[in-house]
Amino acid sequence: MNIKLRKNKNLLIKQTITENGITLIALVVTIVVLLILAGVTITMVLGEDGIIAQAKLAAEKTKEAEEQAKGDLSNLTEEISNILTSEPPAPTRPTATPSPTPTPIPTIKEAIEKGADFAKDGNKEITDGEKNMWVPQGYTVVDPTKNENVSYTDNNNPKIDEGIVITDAVDGTGKSTGNEFVWVPVDDIDTMAKLQKGSQDNWEGKLYDFTKDESGNSKAEEKKDYGVGTTNYREPDTVSNDASKFSSIKENDYKDFKEQLQSEFNSMIASVTRYKGFYIGRYETSNLGTATPIVKKDQTPTTNTDWYTMYKNSKNIKKDGSGATSSMIWGCQWDAVMNWFLRSTDDSTKKYVTNSTDKGYYNQSNKTTTGSNPAYAVNKIYDMAGNVYEWTIETRSGNSRVTRGGYYDLSGSSGTASYRMDALTTNGDAPSVGTRSILYVNL
C-alpha cells in the first residue's frame, strides 16, 4: 500500500511540473507578441512618417494655406478698390471673320443686257426687286427695245407680275427669232395641286370654276366633286380611247400610259414647287403635225390633229440641251394662269377671265394667225380666249379630254378665257381645236 501511494505521489508531481512548464512557455510567447505589437505601434505613432509627424505636417500646410488665402483676399480687395476709383476702359469690338458676300441675283434688266451670254450660264434666278423667277439654260429674256411686239410697263424695271417673255433664239441684233414663253408665278403650290387621297407621292391637279360675284367681278372657286378616282374632271388620268392609241405615245421606260402621265405630272409639280412658277406658250402651238412644233407669232395654229399627236409632239418644243422640259398644258396650269390674272391690279385683266369681249378673236368663220392683234394679249400672252379651243391633259368622263378658252365662232361673253369644253381625244378633223404648250425648269 505504501508503495502505491508513493507511485501516485510521484505521478502527481510530474503532472504538476509539466503543466507549470506549458504555462511558462505561453507566458513567454505572449510577452514576445506584445513586445512586437508595441514596437509596431510606437513606430506608427512616433516614426518619421508616423501619425504624430503627419499631424504636424498637416498643421503646417493648413497654416500656409491660411496665409495664402489672406494674401489673395488682400490682392482682390485692392483690385476692386482700383476698379471702383478708376475710369472704365473703352469697350472693344470683337473681330469677327467676315462671311463671304453672296452673289447678287441679276435684275431682269441685267439679264436682258447679257443677252445670249446669259443663256449659257445654266438655269438662272433673276429678280424684279420684289419677286424672283428662273430662266432655263438656253433661253434669254426678250429685249423690249428690239422686239416690237413686247412692251414692258417700265423698261428699266419690268415687273414679273406683268409678264416676262423668254425666247430660245435671237438674231445678231438681239431680236427674238425663236419660240417664246411667259413666266407664270405660283407662290404656293397648294393653290395649283394637292396630294391624291391616301398617297404620299402622287399629286393631282387642283381645278377651279370661274364665275362672277354680285358686282360682276371675276372670282375663282375650287371645283366640287372632281379629282382622280372620279369620272368627273381630273388629272392625271387616262381615258378609254387611250388603249387604241397607246403604242404611238408610250415611252419604253413606263409600264403603262397612266403611270407615264402620273410621273410627268409629279415632275412638273416638283419644278413648280422648287422654282415657284412655270412658263406658258406665248402663242398657240403651231406645226404640231411634225416633230418640230413652234410657239411663234404670225403662225397658223395646229388643228385637225388628234390629241395624241399634239400631246406627243409638244414634248419636242424644248430646246435641245436646255435646262427645261416642254409639254402640252395641264388643266391646273391653265387655272393657275387664270388665278394669276385675278391677282392683277388691272381691272381689265381680272375681267378677262370671265368676259373676254374685245380681247379675243370671235364671231368669225375661221381661225387666224397667232398673235394677230396686240389687243388680244394679256400679261404678254396671246389668244387664251377665242381663235381656237386649246386641248389640255385634263380628263373628263370616259373618253374625252378638256379644251379651254373658247373659239372663233363664239362671243367673248360665252367662250371666255376660262371656258371649259370636252372633246374626244381621237377627233383628228376638228378645225377649231388646237393646243398650247408649257415649259418648266428642270430640277
VENCORCOR-V290479 format. One record per residue. SS is DSSP state (a for helix, b for strand, c for the rest). PSI is psi in whole degrees, -180 to 180 (NA if undefined). D_LAST is the distance of its C-alpha to the last C-alpha in Angstrom with 1 decimal. Layout:
SS,PSI,D_LAST
SS,PSI,D_LAST
This chain:
c,-41,136.1
a,-39,136.3
a,-43,134.5
a,-40,131.6
a,-39,131.4
a,-37,131.2
a,-43,128.3
a,-38,126.3
a,-43,126.9
a,-40,125.8
a,-40,122.6
a,-40,121.8
a,-40,122.3
a,-43,119.8
a,-40,117.2
a,-43,117.6
a,-42,117.2
a,-47,114.1
a,-40,112.4
a,-35,113.3
a,-43,111.8
a,-40,108.4
a,-38,108.3
a,-41,109.0
a,-45,106.2
a,-37,103.7
a,-43,104.8
a,-46,104.3
a,-43,100.8
a,-44,99.8
a,-42,101.1
a,-46,99.2
a,-43,95.9
a,-39,96.5
a,-41,97.2
a,-48,93.9
a,-39,92.0
a,-41,93.7
a,-44,92.8
a,-43,89.1
a,-44,89.2
a,-40,91.0
a,-44,88.5
a,-33,85.5
a,-46,87.1
a,-7,88.9
c,176,87.1
c,-39,84.9
c,23,81.7
c,-178,83.5
a,-42,82.8
a,-41,85.1
a,-42,83.5
a,-37,80.0
a,-41,81.1
a,-43,82.5
a,-43,79.2
a,-40,77.1
a,-42,79.5
a,-43,79.1
a,-41,75.2
a,-42,75.2
a,-40,77.4
a,-42,75.2
a,-40,72.1
a,-42,74.0
a,-40,74.9
a,-43,71.3
a,-40,70.0
a,-40,72.7
a,-43,71.7
a,-42,67.9
a,-38,68.8
a,-42,70.9
a,-43,68.2
a,-42,65.7
a,-39,68.2
a,-41,68.7
a,-45,65.0
a,-41,64.5
a,-40,67.6
a,-41,66.2
a,-44,62.8
a,-26,64.6
a,0,66.9
c,165,64.5
c,139,61.8
c,144,58.2
c,152,56.1
c,136,53.5
c,147,50.0
c,137,47.6
c,125,43.9
c,144,41.9
c,118,39.9
c,147,36.2
c,120,33.8
c,136,31.7
c,150,28.0
c,139,25.9
c,123,25.3
c,148,21.6
c,123,20.4
c,146,21.0
c,126,18.5
b,146,19.9
b,165,21.7
a,-38,21.4
a,-42,24.7
a,-38,23.6
a,-39,20.6
a,-44,23.3
a,-34,25.6
a,-27,23.3
c,-129,22.9
a,-31,21.9
a,-34,21.4
a,-35,18.6
a,-19,16.7
c,4,16.9
c,19,15.3
c,178,11.5
c,127,9.2
b,131,11.9
b,134,12.9
b,166,16.4
b,153,19.0
c,9,22.3
c,-17,23.7
c,-43,23.1
c,158,19.6
b,157,16.4
b,169,14.0
b,134,11.2
b,120,12.3
c,153,10.1
c,137,11.8
c,-4,14.9
c,153,15.8
b,156,18.4
b,133,19.9
c,132,23.2
c,115,26.3
c,-22,28.7
c,-13,31.7
c,3,31.1
c,109,30.1
c,-19,33.0
c,16,31.1
c,130,28.7
c,106,30.3
c,143,28.7
c,-43,31.1
c,106,31.0
c,-24,29.9
c,-20,30.0
c,65,27.6
c,145,25.9
c,135,24.5
a,-39,21.1
a,-10,23.0
a,2,25.2
c,114,22.5
c,130,20.8
b,138,20.7
b,160,18.6
b,157,19.7
c,7,18.7
c,141,22.2
b,157,25.1
c,-171,28.6
c,-19,30.6
c,-5,31.4
c,6,27.9
c,139,28.5
b,132,25.8
c,8,26.5
c,-167,23.3
c,140,21.4
b,141,20.9
b,155,18.5
b,133,18.9
b,130,16.5
b,110,17.2
b,136,16.7
c,95,16.2
c,-29,17.2
c,114,17.5
a,-23,15.7
a,-15,19.1
a,-11,20.7
c,-27,18.6
b,166,18.2
b,156,19.7
b,140,19.7
c,150,22.3
c,126,25.6
c,6,26.0
c,147,22.3
c,-4,19.9
c,-34,16.9
c,130,17.5
b,162,17.2
b,157,19.5
b,141,19.9
c,120,22.1
c,153,24.8
b,153,27.4
b,140,30.9
b,119,31.8
b,-173,35.4
b,146,37.8
c,-174,39.5
c,-24,43.2
c,2,42.9
c,8,41.1
c,145,37.7
b,144,34.5
b,161,32.8
b,139,30.2
b,135,30.8
b,136,28.7
c,152,30.2
c,148,32.6
c,53,32.8
c,172,29.5
c,166,26.6
c,134,25.7
c,-11,29.0
c,174,31.2
c,12,32.6
c,-159,31.8
c,135,28.8
b,158,25.6
c,145,22.1
c,146,20.7
c,163,23.9
c,169,26.2
c,168,29.6
c,-32,32.8
c,-15,32.6
a,-31,29.4
a,-42,31.6
a,-20,33.5
a,5,30.5
a,-42,28.3
a,-26,28.9
a,-13,27.7
a,-12,24.2
c,139,23.5
c,145,21.0
c,-25,22.4
c,16,19.8
c,145,20.5
c,-40,23.7
c,171,24.4
a,-35,23.2
a,-41,22.8
a,-38,20.4
a,-46,18.4
a,-41,18.3
a,-42,17.3
a,-42,14.4
a,-39,13.2
a,-45,13.9
a,-40,12.1
a,-42,8.8
a,-44,9.7
a,-39,10.8
a,-41,7.9
a,-47,6.1
a,-37,9.7
a,-45,10.3
a,-46,7.8
a,-5,8.7
c,48,12.1
b,175,12.6
b,175,12.3
b,140,14.6
b,144,17.8
b,132,20.0
c,-25,22.7
c,163,25.2
c,150,26.0
c,137,24.8
b,165,27.5
c,29,28.3
c,-8,26.5
c,-8,29.3
c,180,27.9
c,0,24.8
c,67,24.2
c,162,24.0
b,155,23.9
c,81,23.3
c,167,26.0
c,151,29.2
c,33,32.6
c,164,31.4
b,116,32.8
b,141,30.4
c,128,30.2
c,-171,32.5
c,37,34.8
c,138,31.9
c,162,30.9
a,-39,27.7
a,-41,26.5
a,-43,26.7
a,-43,24.9
a,-48,22.1
a,-47,21.8
a,-20,22.1
a,-23,19.7
a,-14,16.9
a,4,18.5
c,-31,18.2
c,147,14.9
c,134,16.0
c,135,16.1
c,8,14.1
c,179,12.0
c,34,8.3
b,163,8.7
b,138,10.1
b,158,13.5
b,161,15.7
b,150,19.0
c,142,18.8
c,157,18.9
a,-40,21.9
a,-26,20.1
a,-40,18.3
a,-45,21.8
a,-33,23.1
a,-36,20.4
a,-43,21.8
a,-42,25.3
a,-33,24.6
a,-44,23.3
a,-39,26.5
a,-23,28.5
c,-3,27.2
c,154,28.6
c,-4,31.7
c,121,33.1
a,-38,35.5
a,-32,35.3
a,-42,31.5
a,-40,32.0
a,-34,34.9
a,-30,33.1
c,-40,31.2
c,-2,34.6
c,103,36.9
c,19,35.6
c,136,39.1
c,4,39.3
c,29,35.5
c,156,35.3
b,101,37.1
c,170,39.6
c,44,43.1
c,168,42.9
c,-7,43.8
c,166,40.8
c,166,37.3
c,176,36.7
b,158,34.3
c,140,31.0
c,33,31.2
c,-24,35.0
c,120,35.8
a,-23,34.1
a,-16,35.5
a,7,33.2
b,134,30.0
b,123,28.6
c,39,26.0
c,2,25.8
b,131,25.2
b,143,28.1
c,34,29.9
c,-10,28.0
c,132,31.7
b,-174,34.2
c,-86,34.3
c,151,32.7
b,152,31.3
b,114,27.5
b,142,26.3
b,180,23.4
b,-7,22.0
b,144,23.8
b,147,26.8
b,136,30.4
c,-150,33.3
c,-15,33.6
c,17,33.2
b,150,31.7
b,162,28.4
b,135,28.3
b,158,28.9
b,158,28.6
c,5,30.4
c,-179,33.9
c,-179,35.4
c,-24,38.2
c,2,41.2
c,-175,40.4
c,166,41.0
c,-16,38.6
c,-20,39.9
c,-48,39.4
c,66,36.3
c,175,34.2
c,-30,30.5
c,2,29.8
c,138,32.2
b,140,31.3
b,154,33.1
b,151,32.9
b,141,33.2
b,133,33.7
c,-24,30.8
c,-1,33.4
c,105,35.1
c,12,34.8
c,29,37.6
c,114,36.7
c,-8,37.1
c,1,35.6
b,116,32.2
b,-146,29.2
b,174,25.5
c,146,22.7
b,162,19.2
b,166,15.9
b,134,12.7
b,151,9.3
b,132,6.5
c,145,3.8
c,NA,0.0
